[in-house]
Amino acid sequence: MRTMDHASDNELIRAFQDGDTDAFETLIYRYKDKIFSSILFFVKDTYLAEDLFQDVFIKIIDTLKNKRYTEEGKFLPWALRIAHNLCVDYFRKVKRTPAIKTSDNNEIFDVLQVYEEAPDGKIMQGQSHNRVRKMLDLLPEEQREIIVLRHYANMSFKEIAEITNCSINTALGRMRYGLINLRKIMTEKQIAL
């Protein structure tokens, strides 16, 4: 018998639909960082991201419990699409553009720290992240979004295309132009990573 940690997303979903709440906890634990990071990227406010994160999982729970989930084998892209749509809906309601910094001065790159390293390495990495953040902030929103989803959320171009409602070719083009623009910014500003 396999443990919950080794179960596939579909096995966990079926177990949850059969009443096993531990299966859903395993599913949440598996993807919470990617989903939260994606939300935080869009809203740039930790408190708002936490609220939207809860809303995402309420919607997921409702859909799974009512057995309306049909995305066999595509749980993460489906969950990220829900997160993206809730973020868009939020900004439509308040009709404002998100701020660059979060309320506690953190950004997506601070949330995505995965491993521990020596203090001097952390300082150097922090400085590099700050430079990258400054350069990314100079890019058009569509290019910045693709770069962050690809490099920091480790998503495929197919998943990015689904979430951003564009074709894979458009996502690839935005990535290409975003990287070209980053190189120009580095050259013009003489920013050394």
MISE-528296 format. One line per field, with one value per residue (C-alpha): residue number from 1; residue in one letter; x, y, z. Coordinates in nm, 2 decimals, decimal comma, always signed. Layout:
// MISE-528296
i: [NUM	...]
aa: [A	...]
u: [X	...]
v: [Y	...]
w: [Z	...]
END
This chain:
// MISE-528296
i: [1	2	3	4	5	6	7	8	9	10	11	12	13	14	15	16	17	18	19	20	21	22	23	24	25	26	27	28	29	30	31	32	33	34	35	36	37	38	39	40	41	42	43	44	45	46	47	48	49	50	51	52	53	54	55	56	57	58	59	60	61	62	63	64	65	66	67	68	69	70	71	72	73	74	75	76	77	78	79	80	81	82	83	84	85	86	87	88	89	90	91	92	93	94	95	96	97	98	99	100	101	102	103	104	105	106	107	108	109	110	111	112	113	114	115	116	117	118	119	120	121	122	123	124	125	126	127	128	129	130	131	132	133	134	135	136	137	138	139	140	141	142	143	144	145	146	147	148	149	150	151	152	153	154	155	156	157	158	159	160	161	162	163	164	165	166	167	168	169	170	171	172	173	174	175	176	177	178	179	180	181	182	183	184	185	186	187	188	189	190	191	192	193]
aa: [M	R	T	M	D	H	A	S	D	N	E	L	I	R	A	F	Q	D	G	D	T	D	A	F	E	T	L	I	Y	R	Y	K	D	K	I	F	S	S	I	L	F	F	V	K	D	T	Y	L	A	E	D	L	F	Q	D	V	F	I	K	I	I	D	T	L	K	N	K	R	Y	T	E	E	G	K	F	L	P	W	A	L	R	I	A	H	N	L	C	V	D	Y	F	R	K	V	K	R	T	P	A	I	K	T	S	D	N	N	E	I	F	D	V	L	Q	V	Y	E	E	A	P	D	G	K	I	M	Q	G	Q	S	H	N	R	V	R	K	M	L	D	L	L	P	E	E	Q	R	E	I	I	V	L	R	H	Y	A	N	M	S	F	K	E	I	A	E	I	T	N	C	S	I	N	T	A	L	G	R	M	R	Y	G	L	I	N	L	R	K	I	M	T	E	K	Q	I	A	L]
u: [+0,00	+0,14	+0,15	-0,04	+0,28	+0,34	-0,02	-0,09	-0,30	-0,60	-0,57	-0,57	-0,87	-1,07	-0,98	-1,09	-1,41	-1,46	-1,43	-1,05	-0,95	-0,59	-0,57	-0,67	-0,41	-0,15	-0,26	-0,25	+0,09	+0,22	+0,12	+0,07	+0,40	+0,35	-0,01	+0,06	+0,37	+0,17	-0,10	+0,16	+0,32	-0,01	-0,13	+0,20	+0,05	+0,10	-0,22	-0,43	-0,25	-0,33	-0,70	-0,71	-0,51	-0,79	-1,05	-0,87	-0,88	-1,25	-1,33	-1,12	-1,29	-1,63	-1,56	-1,40	-1,68	-1,95	-1,75	-1,73	-1,35	-1,27	-0,91	-0,77	-0,39	-0,38	-0,45	-0,18	-0,25	-0,62	-0,56	-0,33	-0,59	-0,84	-0,59	-0,52	-0,89	-0,96	-0,68	-0,81	-1,16	-1,03	-0,86	-1,17	-1,37	-1,14	-1,03	-0,68	-0,33	-0,13	+0,15	+0,51	+0,59	+0,39	+0,26	+0,56	+0,80	+0,84	+0,81	+0,77	+1,14	+1,16	+0,88	+1,05	+1,37	+1,39	+1,72	+1,94	+2,29	+2,57	+2,50	+2,74	+2,57	+2,23	+2,35	+2,49	+2,18	+1,96	+2,15	+2,12	+1,75	+1,70	+1,87	+1,67	+1,35	+1,44	+1,50	+1,18	+0,98	+1,10	+0,95	+0,60	+0,36	+0,29	+0,67	+0,73	+0,45	+0,58	+0,93	+0,82	+0,59	+0,86	+1,17	+1,03	+0,72	+0,89	+0,58	+0,59	+0,49	+0,18	+0,07	+0,17	-0,04	-0,34	-0,31	-0,26	-0,51	-0,27	-0,12	+0,20	+0,36	+0,25	+0,40	+0,72	+0,74	+0,67	+0,95	+1,19	+1,12	+1,13	+1,48	+1,59	+1,46	+1,63	+1,97	+1,91	+1,83	+2,14	+2,36	+2,20	+2,20	+2,53	+2,38	+2,60	+2,45]
v: [+0,00	+0,34	+0,63	+0,95	+1,13	+0,90	+0,89	+1,07	+1,38	+1,19	+0,93	+1,20	+1,37	+1,05	+0,97	+1,32	+1,28	+0,96	+1,14	+1,12	+1,48	+1,37	+1,32	+1,68	+1,80	+1,61	+1,77	+2,12	+2,06	+1,94	+2,26	+2,54	+2,71	+2,74	+2,85	+3,11	+3,24	+3,28	+3,47	+3,69	+3,77	+3,91	+4,10	+4,19	+4,21	+3,92	+3,97	+3,99	+3,69	+3,49	+3,58	+3,49	+3,17	+3,06	+3,16	+2,94	+2,64	+2,70	+2,69	+2,38	+2,20	+2,30	+2,17	+1,85	+1,77	+1,83	+1,60	+1,87	+1,83	+1,71	+1,80	+1,45	+1,47	+1,85	+1,95	+2,22	+2,40	+2,39	+2,52	+2,80	+2,90	+2,93	+3,14	+3,36	+3,41	+3,51	+3,76	+3,91	+3,92	+4,10	+4,37	+4,41	+4,48	+4,73	+4,88	+4,95	+4,84	+4,63	+4,79	+4,69	+4,61	+4,40	+4,55	+4,40	+4,50	+4,14	+4,02	+3,69	+3,62	+3,63	+3,37	+3,13	+3,07	+2,69	+2,61	+2,73	+2,86	+3,05	+3,41	+3,56	+3,36	+3,48	+3,84	+3,80	+3,62	+3,89	+4,16	+3,96	+3,91	+4,28	+4,36	+4,11	+4,25	+4,60	+4,49	+4,28	+4,58	+4,77	+4,51	+4,52	+4,33	+4,05	+3,98	+3,99	+3,75	+3,49	+3,51	+3,47	+3,18	+3,01	+3,06	+3,10	+2,88	+2,63	+2,60	+2,47	+2,70	+2,49	+2,56	+2,93	+2,96	+2,80	+3,03	+3,35	+3,27	+3,30	+3,05	+2,87	+3,07	+3,40	+3,28	+3,19	+3,52	+3,72	+3,52	+3,58	+3,96	+3,98	+3,82	+4,05	+4,35	+4,23	+4,21	+4,56	+4,69	+4,52	+4,68	+5,02	+5,03	+4,84	+4,61	+4,33	+4,01]
w: [+0,00	-0,10	+0,14	+0,08	-0,01	-0,31	-0,43	-0,76	-0,76	-0,90	-0,63	-0,37	-0,53	-0,54	-0,17	-0,07	-0,26	-0,07	+0,26	+0,34	+0,45	+0,49	+0,12	+0,06	+0,32	+0,12	-0,20	-0,04	+0,11	-0,23	-0,42	-0,16	-0,22	-0,60	-0,57	-0,30	-0,49	-0,81	-0,62	-0,44	-0,78	-0,91	-0,60	-0,44	-0,10	+0,15	+0,34	+0,03	-0,12	+0,20	+0,16	-0,21	-0,13	+0,11	-0,15	-0,41	-0,18	-0,08	-0,45	-0,51	-0,21	-0,34	-0,69	-0,57	-0,31	-0,57	-0,81	-1,08	-1,13	-1,48	-1,53	-1,50	-1,44	-1,45	-1,09	-1,06	-1,38	-1,30	-0,94	-1,08	-1,33	-1,04	-0,85	-1,16	-1,22	-0,86	-0,88	-1,20	-1,05	-0,74	-0,94	-1,16	-0,84	-0,69	-1,03	-0,93	-1,03	-0,78	-0,59	-0,65	-0,28	-0,04	+0,29	+0,48	+0,20	+0,07	-0,28	-0,46	-0,47	-0,09	-0,06	-0,31	-0,10	-0,10	+0,07	+0,35	+0,29	+0,47	+0,58	+0,33	+0,05	+0,16	+0,15	-0,20	-0,31	-0,16	-0,35	-0,67	-0,62	-0,55	-0,88	-1,07	-0,91	-1,01	-1,37	-1,38	-1,26	-1,57	-1,80	-1,94	-1,72	-1,97	-2,01	-1,64	-1,57	-1,81	-1,68	-1,32	-1,39	-1,59	-1,38	-1,03	-1,03	-1,26	-1,49	-1,85	-2,13	-2,18	-1,82	-1,85	-2,17	-1,99	-1,69	-1,89	-2,16	-2,45	-2,70	-2,63	-2,91	-2,75	-2,41	-2,58	-2,76	-2,44	-2,27	-2,56	-2,57	-2,19	-2,18	-2,47	-2,27	-1,95	-2,14	-2,27	-1,92	-1,78	-2,05	-2,02	-1,65	-1,62	-1,36	-1,26	-1,12]
END
